[in-house]
Each structure stands twice: as C-alpha cells, then as structure tokens.
C-alpha cells in the first residue's frame, strides 16, 4: 500500500510540480471529493465492508489519487469522522456563550441539543462511528473526547458559573450536566439511533420535552435566589 501511495504521489507531483503549481495532495476540492465519496460508501456498507476500490468509484477518482491524500482506509475514515464531528458540534453550545436568563439559556441549549442530535444525518454519522469503534477504539475515543466530552465540559463550566452566582446548588456539577442532557433528549436519541423511530421528533415534541426537562432540573438544583429572579417568568 505504501509503494502504491508513493508511486501515485510521485506521478501527481511530476504532473503538478512547478512554479505557481500546487504540490501533490494539496487540492482541497479534490480532498473533499474523496471524503464525500467515502461518506456515501461508509454509510452504505459500514467501515469493515467498505474498500478503497468502493471509495474510488464513489468519488470518481483513481485509487492512486486517493492514496496521495490518505495513507489508508483508516486514515480516510478518521478524516471523515473529524469533518462530521465539526459539523455536529460546531455551534451546538453557542447559547452558553450568549447567556440570557438561566432558564432561557437552558431552554435554548436543550432545544438545540435535541434537534441536532436527532437529525437523520447526525444519527447516521454516529452509527458509523459506533460501528468502527470496535475495530478502531481509539478513533471512537477521540470522537467522544473532541465532541461530546468537550461540549459536556462547556456545560459543566457554565453550570458552575451559575452556582457561583447563587442560582444553582449542585453536589456534583459533572453529574448534573449529564442529567441535563439526558432530560432534554428523554429517549429520543436512542429511539432514532436504533431506528425504532424513523423520523426525528417534531419541534413541538422537542419544545415540550425540553421545557419539562429544564423544569425538573431547576426544581432539583435551583436555589431560592433563582426562584425569586424567575418568579415573573410567564407560564409555558
């Protein structure tokens, strides 16, 4: 495989090398074309059954060109997963960076979380990662650390700030953050993940579930100070 990749890279470099010309493997459009083809293959066949030949056909490029950009199927799959992770988690925790009243911030975050995580394309991406994690556990671990765990850390920090302001009282902020996420998803994620539910929850379902979850969360961890500040909040 290494020899094939080296030969392909030599050929492409010879074709492109020169003043003002890009070096081999530096064309972002070509790289994206390969990743897009790989996405279709991995979703359709899964990591184990997919081959680099399948990827070349789906992407419409030669096998040599694929190896110029990616050293192996594992390397290509990891690049795809990193792209999917960025799409999923890029703006997910934006409400925490633009805080409103605590109740409203948690509602906005909960709705965004539930909507994004249950989108069909996001569910497909996570199924693909799960399917490959048995073969490449470190890949699944990196996806979790850079995506869900990173976002979880942002939520923990936000909840601790609210606690420092006297709005929350939590024995364990780390546990409270996990509980918040579970309350907002309330079974929807697993139903979608295992195809028990073939359509994502409606905005109305998400709104009702998130408001109920936030109410439960704040009844458990909210302080008298928070209740006083939120006392003028209109009933949902």
Residue pairs with C-beta under 8 A, 6 or more apart in sequence:
1 67
1 71
1 72
2 71
4 63
4 64
4 67
5 64
5 67
5 68
5 71
7 64
8 62
8 63
8 64
8 65
8 67
8 68
9 24
9 25
9 67
9 68
11 64
12 24
12 25
12 64
12 65
12 68
13 23
13 24
16 22
16 23
16 24
17 23
17 24
24 68
25 31
25 68
25 69
30 61
30 65
30 69
31 69
33 59
33 60
33 61
34 55
34 59
34 61
34 65
34 66
34 69
34 70
34 76
35 76
35 79
35 80
35 83
36 59
37 55
37 56
37 57
37 58
37 59
37 60
37 61
38 50
38 55
38 58
38 59
38 76
38 77
38 80
39 80
39 84
40 58
41 50
41 54
41 55
41 58
42 50
42 77
42 80
42 128
43 124
43 128
44 50
45 54
46 128
46 131
46 132
47 73
47 77
47 128
47 131
47 132
47 135
47 136
48 131
48 132
48 135
50 73
51 73
52 63
52 66
52 67
52 73
52 76
53 63
55 66
55 73
55 76
56 62
56 63
56 65
56 66
59 66
66 76
69 76
70 76
70 79
74 136
74 139
77 132
77 136
77 139
78 136
78 139
78 142
81 125
81 128
81 129
81 132
81 139
81 143
82 146
84 125
84 128
84 129
85 143
85 146
85 147
87 125
88 116
88 117
88 122
88 125
88 147
89 147
89 148
89 150
89 151
91 112
92 112
92 113
92 116
92 151
93 109
93 151
93 154
93 155
94 112
95 105
95 108
95 109
95 112
96 105
96 109
96 154
96 155
96 158
99 105
99 158
100 108
101 229
101 230
101 233
102 162
102 167
102 168
102 218
102 226
102 229
102 230
103 214
103 218
103 230
103 233
105 158
106 180
106 214
106 217
106 218
107 210
107 211
107 214
109 155
109 184
110 180
110 183
110 184
110 210
110 213
110 214
111 184
111 206
111 207
111 210
113 181
113 184
113 185
114 184
114 185
114 188
114 201
114 206
114 209
114 210
115 200
115 203
115 206
116 122
117 123
117 185
117 189
118 185
118 188
118 189
118 192
118 200
118 201
119 200
120 192
120 200
123 192
123 193
126 193
127 193
129 139
129 140
129 143
130 140
132 139
132 140
133 139
133 140
133 141
152 177
152 178
152 181
155 177
155 180
155 181
156 173
156 174
156 177
159 168
159 170
159 173
159 176
159 177
159 180
160 173
162 168
163 169
163 170
163 173
166 223
166 225
166 226
167 222
167 223
167 225
167 226
167 229
168 176
168 221
168 222
168 223
168 226
169 221
169 222
169 223
170 176
170 221
176 217
176 221
179 217
180 213
180 214
180 217
183 212
183 213
183 214
183 216
183 217
184 209
184 210
184 213
184 214
186 209
186 212
186 213
188 197
188 200
188 201
188 205
188 206
188 209
190 196
191 197
192 200
201 209
211 236
218 226
218 230
222 230
